Amino acid sequence: MNREFLERKDFWSGVMLIVVGGGALFIARNYQFGTSLRMGPGYFPVMLSAALVLFGVYFVLQGLRAGAEKLEGSWSLRALIVVPLSLVVFGLLIDRAGFIPAMLGLIIISAMASKDFRLVEVLLFSVFLTAMCVVVFIWALGLPYELIAGIW
């Protein structure tokens, strides 16, 4: 049996999307779905999960095609450690320090996973992205987080 498809990026991307989407569908299975006009708490998670599964199936099929792009290189141990660490730092800072320090910590620490880390570029990008996130999540969507804990 030819197992060449196991070396293709699209195949593994699709598998990951199917697993994440399927897991989210499983978690949301008991949520009230509602309708398009009166969405229940399960509507968005179910629709998003179903879209993930569909995209996953598409990518798996693309990965099974002959001539698809193969995996190259090795796993980055730095990225496997630093990216989850940045999420933990965000989770710890969001309630203790506020939204702005948590976002800055998330972006700066996750950028350290790259071998091409440049401090000035990362600082400029993190300030811009944090400002955009404040506009979207705090002001537009009204999420109830302090911008800087105890101050704002």
PyMOL commands that place a pseudoatom at each C-alpha (Angstrom):
pseudoatom trace, name=CA, resn=MET, resi=1, chain=A, elem=C, hetatm=0, pos=[0.000, 0.000, 0.000]
pseudoatom trace, name=CA, resn=ASN, resi=2, chain=A, elem=C, hetatm=0, pos=[1.357, 3.416, -0.973]
pseudoatom trace, name=CA, resn=ARG, resi=3, chain=A, elem=C, hetatm=0, pos=[1.566, 5.696, 2.079]
pseudoatom trace, name=CA, resn=GLU, resi=4, chain=A, elem=C, hetatm=0, pos=[3.052, 8.689, 0.312]
pseudoatom trace, name=CA, resn=PHE, resi=5, chain=A, elem=C, hetatm=0, pos=[0.042, 10.823, 1.329]
pseudoatom trace, name=CA, resn=LEU, resi=6, chain=A, elem=C, hetatm=0, pos=[1.298, 10.693, 4.965]
pseudoatom trace, name=CA, resn=GLU, resi=7, chain=A, elem=C, hetatm=0, pos=[4.112, 13.039, 3.938]
pseudoatom trace, name=CA, resn=ARG, resi=8, chain=A, elem=C, hetatm=0, pos=[1.840, 15.761, 2.527]
pseudoatom trace, name=CA, resn=LYS, resi=9, chain=A, elem=C, hetatm=0, pos=[1.050, 19.060, 4.229]
pseudoatom trace, name=CA, resn=ASP, resi=10, chain=A, elem=C, hetatm=0, pos=[-2.543, 19.252, 3.035]
pseudoatom trace, name=CA, resn=PHE, resi=11, chain=A, elem=C, hetatm=0, pos=[-3.357, 15.815, 4.398]
pseudoatom trace, name=CA, resn=TRP, resi=12, chain=A, elem=C, hetatm=0, pos=[-2.162, 16.649, 7.920]
pseudoatom trace, name=CA, resn=SER, resi=13, chain=A, elem=C, hetatm=0, pos=[-3.726, 20.129, 7.835]
pseudoatom trace, name=CA, resn=GLY, resi=14, chain=A, elem=C, hetatm=0, pos=[-7.037, 18.521, 6.957]
pseudoatom trace, name=CA, resn=VAL, resi=15, chain=A, elem=C, hetatm=0, pos=[-6.718, 15.928, 9.699]
pseudoatom trace, name=CA, resn=MET, resi=16, chain=A, elem=C, hetatm=0, pos=[-6.051, 18.690, 12.227]
pseudoatom trace, name=CA, resn=LEU, resi=17, chain=A, elem=C, hetatm=0, pos=[-9.084, 20.706, 11.077]
pseudoatom trace, name=CA, resn=ILE, resi=18, chain=A, elem=C, hetatm=0, pos=[-11.318, 17.623, 11.227]
pseudoatom trace, name=CA, resn=VAL, resi=19, chain=A, elem=C, hetatm=0, pos=[-10.137, 16.766, 14.747]
pseudoatom trace, name=CA, resn=VAL, resi=20, chain=A, elem=C, hetatm=0, pos=[-10.581, 20.334, 16.050]
pseudoatom trace, name=CA, resn=GLY, resi=21, chain=A, elem=C, hetatm=0, pos=[-13.952, 20.779, 14.320]
pseudoatom trace, name=CA, resn=GLY, resi=22, chain=A, elem=C, hetatm=0, pos=[-15.159, 17.356, 15.421]
pseudoatom trace, name=CA, resn=GLY, resi=23, chain=A, elem=C, hetatm=0, pos=[-14.098, 18.050, 19.009]
pseudoatom trace, name=CA, resn=ALA, resi=24, chain=A, elem=C, hetatm=0, pos=[-15.932, 21.374, 19.009]
pseudoatom trace, name=CA, resn=LEU, resi=25, chain=A, elem=C, hetatm=0, pos=[-19.029, 19.705, 17.529]
pseudoatom trace, name=CA, resn=PHE, resi=26, chain=A, elem=C, hetatm=0, pos=[-18.879, 17.109, 20.288]
pseudoatom trace, name=CA, resn=ILE, resi=27, chain=A, elem=C, hetatm=0, pos=[-18.601, 19.788, 22.986]
pseudoatom trace, name=CA, resn=ALA, resi=28, chain=A, elem=C, hetatm=0, pos=[-21.464, 21.846, 21.493]
pseudoatom trace, name=CA, resn=ARG, resi=29, chain=A, elem=C, hetatm=0, pos=[-23.776, 18.860, 20.910]
pseudoatom trace, name=CA, resn=ASN, resi=30, chain=A, elem=C, hetatm=0, pos=[-26.084, 19.720, 23.831]
pseudoatom trace, name=CA, resn=TYR, resi=31, chain=A, elem=C, hetatm=0, pos=[-26.220, 23.478, 23.293]
pseudoatom trace, name=CA, resn=GLN, resi=32, chain=A, elem=C, hetatm=0, pos=[-29.500, 24.941, 22.110]
pseudoatom trace, name=CA, resn=PHE, resi=33, chain=A, elem=C, hetatm=0, pos=[-29.096, 25.623, 18.383]
pseudoatom trace, name=CA, resn=GLY, resi=34, chain=A, elem=C, hetatm=0, pos=[-31.897, 28.068, 17.579]
pseudoatom trace, name=CA, resn=THR, resi=35, chain=A, elem=C, hetatm=0, pos=[-32.468, 29.510, 14.106]
pseudoatom trace, name=CA, resn=SER, resi=36, chain=A, elem=C, hetatm=0, pos=[-30.672, 32.017, 11.911]
pseudoatom trace, name=CA, resn=LEU, resi=37, chain=A, elem=C, hetatm=0, pos=[-32.943, 34.782, 13.186]
pseudoatom trace, name=CA, resn=ARG, resi=38, chain=A, elem=C, hetatm=0, pos=[-32.926, 33.694, 16.839]
pseudoatom trace, name=CA, resn=MET, resi=39, chain=A, elem=C, hetatm=0, pos=[-29.542, 32.110, 17.381]
pseudoatom trace, name=CA, resn=GLY, resi=40, chain=A, elem=C, hetatm=0, pos=[-29.062, 29.973, 20.423]
pseudoatom trace, name=CA, resn=PRO, resi=41, chain=A, elem=C, hetatm=0, pos=[-25.760, 29.476, 22.269]
pseudoatom trace, name=CA, resn=GLY, resi=42, chain=A, elem=C, hetatm=0, pos=[-24.920, 26.510, 20.048]
pseudoatom trace, name=CA, resn=TYR, resi=43, chain=A, elem=C, hetatm=0, pos=[-25.533, 28.130, 16.677]
pseudoatom trace, name=CA, resn=PHE, resi=44, chain=A, elem=C, hetatm=0, pos=[-22.160, 29.779, 16.134]
pseudoatom trace, name=CA, resn=PRO, resi=45, chain=A, elem=C, hetatm=0, pos=[-20.006, 26.946, 17.575]
pseudoatom trace, name=CA, resn=VAL, resi=46, chain=A, elem=C, hetatm=0, pos=[-21.855, 24.331, 15.513]
pseudoatom trace, name=CA, resn=MET, resi=47, chain=A, elem=C, hetatm=0, pos=[-21.688, 26.331, 12.280]
pseudoatom trace, name=CA, resn=LEU, resi=48, chain=A, elem=C, hetatm=0, pos=[-18.005, 27.157, 12.761]
pseudoatom trace, name=CA, resn=SER, resi=49, chain=A, elem=C, hetatm=0, pos=[-17.176, 23.546, 13.688]
pseudoatom trace, name=CA, resn=ALA, resi=50, chain=A, elem=C, hetatm=0, pos=[-19.037, 22.219, 10.664]
pseudoatom trace, name=CA, resn=ALA, resi=51, chain=A, elem=C, hetatm=0, pos=[-17.112, 24.648, 8.441]
pseudoatom trace, name=CA, resn=LEU, resi=52, chain=A, elem=C, hetatm=0, pos=[-13.837, 23.440, 9.964]
pseudoatom trace, name=CA, resn=VAL, resi=53, chain=A, elem=C, hetatm=0, pos=[-14.761, 19.815, 9.284]
pseudoatom trace, name=CA, resn=LEU, resi=54, chain=A, elem=C, hetatm=0, pos=[-15.729, 20.612, 5.689]
pseudoatom trace, name=CA, resn=PHE, resi=55, chain=A, elem=C, hetatm=0, pos=[-12.483, 22.478, 5.067]
pseudoatom trace, name=CA, resn=GLY, resi=56, chain=A, elem=C, hetatm=0, pos=[-10.646, 19.582, 6.702]
pseudoatom trace, name=CA, resn=VAL, resi=57, chain=A, elem=C, hetatm=0, pos=[-12.247, 17.087, 4.349]
pseudoatom trace, name=CA, resn=TYR, resi=58, chain=A, elem=C, hetatm=0, pos=[-11.298, 19.291, 1.406]
pseudoatom trace, name=CA, resn=PHE, resi=59, chain=A, elem=C, hetatm=0, pos=[-7.661, 19.478, 2.555]
pseudoatom trace, name=CA, resn=VAL, resi=60, chain=A, elem=C, hetatm=0, pos=[-7.470, 15.737, 3.182]
pseudoatom trace, name=CA, resn=LEU, resi=61, chain=A, elem=C, hetatm=0, pos=[-8.719, 15.113, -0.344]
pseudoatom trace, name=CA, resn=GLN, resi=62, chain=A, elem=C, hetatm=0, pos=[-6.145, 17.588, -1.685]
pseudoatom trace, name=CA, resn=GLY, resi=63, chain=A, elem=C, hetatm=0, pos=[-3.446, 15.770, 0.282]
pseudoatom trace, name=CA, resn=LEU, resi=64, chain=A, elem=C, hetatm=0, pos=[-4.453, 12.456, -1.248]
pseudoatom trace, name=CA, resn=ARG, resi=65, chain=A, elem=C, hetatm=0, pos=[-3.865, 13.834, -4.752]
pseudoatom trace, name=CA, resn=ALA, resi=66, chain=A, elem=C, hetatm=0, pos=[-0.627, 12.877, -6.429]
pseudoatom trace, name=CA, resn=GLY, resi=67, chain=A, elem=C, hetatm=0, pos=[1.799, 15.756, -6.719]
pseudoatom trace, name=CA, resn=ALA, resi=68, chain=A, elem=C, hetatm=0, pos=[0.670, 17.605, -3.578]
pseudoatom trace, name=CA, resn=GLU, resi=69, chain=A, elem=C, hetatm=0, pos=[3.332, 19.499, -1.612]
pseudoatom trace, name=CA, resn=LYS, resi=70, chain=A, elem=C, hetatm=0, pos=[5.256, 17.349, 0.848]
pseudoatom trace, name=CA, resn=LEU, resi=71, chain=A, elem=C, hetatm=0, pos=[6.378, 18.176, 4.375]
pseudoatom trace, name=CA, resn=GLU, resi=72, chain=A, elem=C, hetatm=0, pos=[9.872, 19.586, 4.579]
pseudoatom trace, name=CA, resn=GLY, resi=73, chain=A, elem=C, hetatm=0, pos=[12.217, 20.223, 7.469]
pseudoatom trace, name=CA, resn=SER, resi=74, chain=A, elem=C, hetatm=0, pos=[11.678, 19.334, 11.070]
pseudoatom trace, name=CA, resn=TRP, resi=75, chain=A, elem=C, hetatm=0, pos=[9.505, 20.511, 13.929]
pseudoatom trace, name=CA, resn=SER, resi=76, chain=A, elem=C, hetatm=0, pos=[10.610, 23.644, 15.722]
pseudoatom trace, name=CA, resn=LEU, resi=77, chain=A, elem=C, hetatm=0, pos=[10.994, 22.780, 19.397]
pseudoatom trace, name=CA, resn=ARG, resi=78, chain=A, elem=C, hetatm=0, pos=[11.187, 26.494, 20.189]
pseudoatom trace, name=CA, resn=ALA, resi=79, chain=A, elem=C, hetatm=0, pos=[7.798, 27.141, 18.561]
pseudoatom trace, name=CA, resn=LEU, resi=80, chain=A, elem=C, hetatm=0, pos=[6.231, 24.110, 20.262]
pseudoatom trace, name=CA, resn=ILE, resi=81, chain=A, elem=C, hetatm=0, pos=[7.216, 25.565, 23.640]
pseudoatom trace, name=CA, resn=VAL, resi=82, chain=A, elem=C, hetatm=0, pos=[6.940, 29.327, 23.111]
pseudoatom trace, name=CA, resn=VAL, resi=83, chain=A, elem=C, hetatm=0, pos=[3.526, 29.550, 21.398]
pseudoatom trace, name=CA, resn=PRO, resi=84, chain=A, elem=C, hetatm=0, pos=[1.593, 27.608, 24.102]
pseudoatom trace, name=CA, resn=LEU, resi=85, chain=A, elem=C, hetatm=0, pos=[3.555, 29.553, 26.738]
pseudoatom trace, name=CA, resn=SER, resi=86, chain=A, elem=C, hetatm=0, pos=[2.342, 32.830, 25.194]
pseudoatom trace, name=CA, resn=LEU, resi=87, chain=A, elem=C, hetatm=0, pos=[-1.259, 31.603, 25.516]
pseudoatom trace, name=CA, resn=VAL, resi=88, chain=A, elem=C, hetatm=0, pos=[-0.689, 30.749, 29.183]
pseudoatom trace, name=CA, resn=VAL, resi=89, chain=A, elem=C, hetatm=0, pos=[0.807, 34.200, 29.794]
pseudoatom trace, name=CA, resn=PHE, resi=90, chain=A, elem=C, hetatm=0, pos=[-2.229, 35.795, 28.105]
pseudoatom trace, name=CA, resn=GLY, resi=91, chain=A, elem=C, hetatm=0, pos=[-4.577, 33.773, 30.320]
pseudoatom trace, name=CA, resn=LEU, resi=92, chain=A, elem=C, hetatm=0, pos=[-2.703, 34.793, 33.468]
pseudoatom trace, name=CA, resn=LEU, resi=93, chain=A, elem=C, hetatm=0, pos=[-2.443, 38.473, 32.544]
pseudoatom trace, name=CA, resn=ILE, resi=94, chain=A, elem=C, hetatm=0, pos=[-5.952, 39.136, 31.209]
pseudoatom trace, name=CA, resn=ASP, resi=95, chain=A, elem=C, hetatm=0, pos=[-7.569, 39.313, 34.673]
pseudoatom trace, name=CA, resn=ARG, resi=96, chain=A, elem=C, hetatm=0, pos=[-4.542, 40.450, 36.677]
pseudoatom trace, name=CA, resn=ALA, resi=97, chain=A, elem=C, hetatm=0, pos=[-3.002, 43.127, 34.435]
pseudoatom trace, name=CA, resn=GLY, resi=98, chain=A, elem=C, hetatm=0, pos=[-5.718, 43.912, 31.897]
pseudoatom trace, name=CA, resn=PHE, resi=99, chain=A, elem=C, hetatm=0, pos=[-6.370, 43.448, 28.195]
pseudoatom trace, name=CA, resn=ILE, resi=100, chain=A, elem=C, hetatm=0, pos=[-3.554, 45.627, 26.860]
pseudoatom trace, name=CA, resn=PRO, resi=101, chain=A, elem=C, hetatm=0, pos=[-0.691, 43.987, 28.825]
pseudoatom trace, name=CA, resn=ALA, resi=102, chain=A, elem=C, hetatm=0, pos=[-2.130, 40.529, 28.068]
pseudoatom trace, name=CA, resn=MET, resi=103, chain=A, elem=C, hetatm=0, pos=[-2.256, 41.208, 24.329]
pseudoatom trace, name=CA, resn=LEU, resi=104, chain=A, elem=C, hetatm=0, pos=[1.218, 42.718, 24.296]
pseudoatom trace, name=CA, resn=GLY, resi=105, chain=A, elem=C, hetatm=0, pos=[2.552, 39.697, 26.180]
pseudoatom trace, name=CA, resn=LEU, resi=106, chain=A, elem=C, hetatm=0, pos=[0.803, 37.271, 23.837]
pseudoatom trace, name=CA, resn=ILE, resi=107, chain=A, elem=C, hetatm=0, pos=[2.121, 38.912, 20.673]
pseudoatom trace, name=CA, resn=ILE, resi=108, chain=A, elem=C, hetatm=0, pos=[5.678, 39.573, 21.840]
pseudoatom trace, name=CA, resn=ILE, resi=109, chain=A, elem=C, hetatm=0, pos=[6.211, 36.145, 23.397]
pseudoatom trace, name=CA, resn=SER, resi=110, chain=A, elem=C, hetatm=0, pos=[4.680, 34.278, 20.460]
pseudoatom trace, name=CA, resn=ALA, resi=111, chain=A, elem=C, hetatm=0, pos=[6.902, 36.280, 18.078]
pseudoatom trace, name=CA, resn=MET, resi=112, chain=A, elem=C, hetatm=0, pos=[9.915, 34.895, 19.940]
pseudoatom trace, name=CA, resn=ALA, resi=113, chain=A, elem=C, hetatm=0, pos=[9.098, 31.503, 18.410]
pseudoatom trace, name=CA, resn=SER, resi=114, chain=A, elem=C, hetatm=0, pos=[10.525, 32.732, 15.110]
pseudoatom trace, name=CA, resn=LYS, resi=115, chain=A, elem=C, hetatm=0, pos=[14.205, 32.576, 14.260]
pseudoatom trace, name=CA, resn=ASP, resi=116, chain=A, elem=C, hetatm=0, pos=[13.763, 35.959, 12.532]
pseudoatom trace, name=CA, resn=PHE, resi=117, chain=A, elem=C, hetatm=0, pos=[12.724, 37.797, 15.719]
pseudoatom trace, name=CA, resn=ARG, resi=118, chain=A, elem=C, hetatm=0, pos=[13.471, 41.536, 15.470]
pseudoatom trace, name=CA, resn=LEU, resi=119, chain=A, elem=C, hetatm=0, pos=[12.577, 43.466, 18.614]
pseudoatom trace, name=CA, resn=VAL, resi=120, chain=A, elem=C, hetatm=0, pos=[11.768, 46.835, 17.004]
pseudoatom trace, name=CA, resn=GLU, resi=121, chain=A, elem=C, hetatm=0, pos=[9.498, 45.259, 14.358]
pseudoatom trace, name=CA, resn=VAL, resi=122, chain=A, elem=C, hetatm=0, pos=[7.766, 43.092, 16.944]
pseudoatom trace, name=CA, resn=LEU, resi=123, chain=A, elem=C, hetatm=0, pos=[7.178, 46.055, 19.273]
pseudoatom trace, name=CA, resn=LEU, resi=124, chain=A, elem=C, hetatm=0, pos=[5.715, 48.179, 16.471]
pseudoatom trace, name=CA, resn=PHE, resi=125, chain=A, elem=C, hetatm=0, pos=[3.513, 45.333, 15.246]
pseudoatom trace, name=CA, resn=SER, resi=126, chain=A, elem=C, hetatm=0, pos=[2.373, 44.407, 18.765]
pseudoatom trace, name=CA, resn=VAL, resi=127, chain=A, elem=C, hetatm=0, pos=[1.337, 48.000, 19.551]
pseudoatom trace, name=CA, resn=PHE, resi=128, chain=A, elem=C, hetatm=0, pos=[-0.599, 48.232, 16.265]
pseudoatom trace, name=CA, resn=LEU, resi=129, chain=A, elem=C, hetatm=0, pos=[-2.258, 44.825, 16.690]
pseudoatom trace, name=CA, resn=THR, resi=130, chain=A, elem=C, hetatm=0, pos=[-3.124, 45.505, 20.333]
pseudoatom trace, name=CA, resn=ALA, resi=131, chain=A, elem=C, hetatm=0, pos=[-4.742, 48.821, 19.354]
pseudoatom trace, name=CA, resn=MET, resi=132, chain=A, elem=C, hetatm=0, pos=[-6.776, 47.050, 16.669]
pseudoatom trace, name=CA, resn=CYS, resi=133, chain=A, elem=C, hetatm=0, pos=[-7.857, 44.371, 19.161]
pseudoatom trace, name=CA, resn=VAL, resi=134, chain=A, elem=C, hetatm=0, pos=[-8.931, 47.038, 21.660]
pseudoatom trace, name=CA, resn=VAL, resi=135, chain=A, elem=C, hetatm=0, pos=[-11.056, 48.702, 18.979]
pseudoatom trace, name=CA, resn=VAL, resi=136, chain=A, elem=C, hetatm=0, pos=[-12.655, 45.438, 17.844]
pseudoatom trace, name=CA, resn=PHE, resi=137, chain=A, elem=C, hetatm=0, pos=[-13.046, 43.453, 21.055]
pseudoatom trace, name=CA, resn=ILE, resi=138, chain=A, elem=C, hetatm=0, pos=[-13.410, 46.083, 23.782]
pseudoatom trace, name=CA, resn=TRP, resi=139, chain=A, elem=C, hetatm=0, pos=[-15.096, 49.006, 22.063]
pseudoatom trace, name=CA, resn=ALA, resi=140, chain=A, elem=C, hetatm=0, pos=[-16.997, 47.419, 19.150]
pseudoatom trace, name=CA, resn=LEU, resi=141, chain=A, elem=C, hetatm=0, pos=[-17.986, 44.085, 20.717]
pseudoatom trace, name=CA, resn=GLY, resi=142, chain=A, elem=C, hetatm=0, pos=[-18.083, 45.386, 24.284]
pseudoatom trace, name=CA, resn=LEU, resi=143, chain=A, elem=C, hetatm=0, pos=[-16.132, 42.590, 25.984]
pseudoatom trace, name=CA, resn=PRO, resi=144, chain=A, elem=C, hetatm=0, pos=[-15.995, 43.322, 29.717]
pseudoatom trace, name=CA, resn=TYR, resi=145, chain=A, elem=C, hetatm=0, pos=[-12.218, 43.504, 30.215]
pseudoatom trace, name=CA, resn=GLU, resi=146, chain=A, elem=C, hetatm=0, pos=[-10.294, 46.334, 31.807]
pseudoatom trace, name=CA, resn=LEU, resi=147, chain=A, elem=C, hetatm=0, pos=[-7.740, 47.822, 29.433]
pseudoatom trace, name=CA, resn=ILE, resi=148, chain=A, elem=C, hetatm=0, pos=[-5.161, 48.156, 32.216]
pseudoatom trace, name=CA, resn=ALA, resi=149, chain=A, elem=C, hetatm=0, pos=[-6.188, 46.614, 35.543]
pseudoatom trace, name=CA, resn=GLY, resi=150, chain=A, elem=C, hetatm=0, pos=[-6.978, 49.163, 38.246]
pseudoatom trace, name=CA, resn=ILE, resi=151, chain=A, elem=C, hetatm=0, pos=[-6.323, 52.146, 35.978]
pseudoatom trace, name=CA, resn=TRP, resi=152, chain=A, elem=C, hetatm=0, pos=[-8.574, 52.049, 32.914]
for i in range(1, 152): cmd.bond("trace and resi %d" % i, "trace and resi %d" % (i + 1))
show_as sticks, trace
zoom trace
